[in-house]
Amino acid sequence: MLIESGFAQITQALLWPVLILVALGFAYALWTAGVTLMDALLRRRGRRLLQATPECRLEQLELQVLRQLEPARLLGRVSPLLGLIATMVPLGPALQQVAAGQGHQALAVFGSAFSGVVLAMTAAAIALVVYSVRRRWLLAELLDIKKERGWA
């Protein structure tokens, strides 16, 4: 019993940090989507996303590509996990309330629990789209630079 109550306390302590991370992830997803839209406009005007100086080596360009893609890739993978945590933590106490006949109180908990997973999944979906679009752009630019410099 002692270990179970310890786990329950740790789990409850994780709820607020997880909810904050979900909110930050959602805000970051919206911000990165806006940046991607702005980059789309700038790309139409001929601007490149990669900073390819004349002395820049291929490995440095590949590292630039990875650095630009990694945040969206991580957000797309971590957000669903955070959403699951944000959903599961409040469900334990809510189910105990239902068992005790306090269904109305449990409904409020269910609503907030599912809000976290919806925001997290939305952030993950946005991040996946941003990752895919930016990956295609960056790899096309890398290929163009390789051809220009005779590396291909």
N, C-alpha and C positions, 0 to 999 in steps of 0.2 A: 504494500500500500504506500509506503514511503516513496518508493521510486516512481510510482504512478502519479502521486500528487506533485512530486518534483518536476516530472515531465509536463504535467498540466500547467504548472506555474511558468516554466520556461516557455512553453507554447504561447501562453497568454501574453507574456512579456514580448514575444516576437511580433505580435499583431500590429502594433503602431509603427514600428520601423518598416515592416513589410508594406503597410498601407502608404507610408510616406514614399517608399521606393516605387510603388506602383504609380503614385501621382507624379513623381519626378520622371519616371519612364514615359508616361503618357505625354507630359509636357515636352520632353526631349523628342519624342516621336513627332509631335506636331511641329516643333522647331526644325527638325531635320527634313521634314517634308517641305516646309517653306524654303529652306536652303536649297533643296533639290530643284524646286520650281524656279528659283532665281538662277541657279546654275544652268537650267535648261534654256532660259532666255539668253544668258550670256554665251552659251555654247552656240546658239544660233547666230550670234554676232562674231563668232570665230575665236572666242576665248577657250583656252585649254584648262582642264582641271589639274593636270600635272605640271609642276614647275620643273621643266627640263632645261637646266643650264648646260652650256656647251661641255663643261667638264664633268657632268653628271654621268655616272656609270649605270649600266642596266640594273644591277642589284639595288642601287639607290632608288631607281624608279619603281622597281617591284615593291620595295619597302614602303614607298609613298602610297602605292595602290593599297597595300594591306592596311596601312595606318588610316586611310580614308574610309575603308570598308568595315574595319573591325567594330566600331561602336554600333553601327546598325545591325551587324551580325549578332553581336552579343545581346543587344536589346531584343531582337527577334527570338533568341533562344531562352533568355532569362525571364522575360515578362510572363510567359505562360506559367512558369514555375512559381513566380511570386503571386500570380493570380490564384493559383491552386492553394497556396498557403493562406492567402487572404480569404479564401472561401472556407477552407477546412477548419481553421482555428475557431471561428465563431459557431460552427455547426455543433460542436460537442455540447457547449452550454445550452444552445437553442434546443437540442434534442432532449436535454434534461428538463428544460422548461415545458416542453410538450408532454413529456412523461408525467410531470407534476400537475398537469392540467392548466398550465398557463400559456395556452396557445397564442393569445394575442401578443404577448411579449415576445414570443419566439418568432412571430411573423416579422417584426421589426428587425430582428437579428438576421433573419434569412435575406431580407431586402438589402441590407448593407453588405452581407457576405457576397451576394451575387454581383453587386456593383463593382467590387474590387476585381473580380474575374473578368467582367465585361471591359473595364478600362484596360486591364492588362492584356487581354486578347486583342483589343483595338490597337494598342501600342505595338504589339507583336506583328499584327497585320501591316500596319504602316511601315514598320521597320523592314519587313520582308520586301515590300514593294520598293522602298528606297534602296535597299541593298541590291536588289536585282537590277534596277535601272542604273544605279551608279557603277555597279560592277561591269555592266555592258559598256558604258561610256568609257570607263577607265581602261578596260582591256583594249577597246578600239583605239584609244589614244596611245596606249603603250605600243600597239602594233604599228601605228603610223610613225611613231618616233623611231622604232626599230628599223623601219623601211627607210626613213630619212637619213639615218646614220649608218646604214649598211650593215646592221646587226642581224637582219633576218635572212 
